[in-house]
Amino acid sequence: MKIAFVLLGLIFIVIGVICIYDARLLTKKLFSFQDINEGTKTLKIFGFIISILGLGIIFVYLPGALEMLKTMN
């Protein structure tokens, strides 16, 4: 179960980084805002929050998952 949470955290981090890096492109493609700068800023904030959430999950569950993997050998 801990490994699943670590993988979920990694997925959150990847989604957050993609949102931050491609914010302007995603805003143009997905939303019909008149002000693209405001949509870009919102998407970057969303990506940052999702990345921090993923890092928190990994920080909590990674040591336990590594211990579980060590005992499997």
C-alpha angles and dihedrals in degrees: 000000000000091000089055091054091049090052090047089052091051091051090051091051092050092049091048094050091048090051091051097044099043098031097126094046092046092048092053092046103041107029135048098215119156089213107053092182092062092048091048091051091050093049091049091051090049090050092050093051092047090049092051090049090052092048090051091053091050092046091055101040106030098081092051092046092051091050090050091051091049092053092050092069 
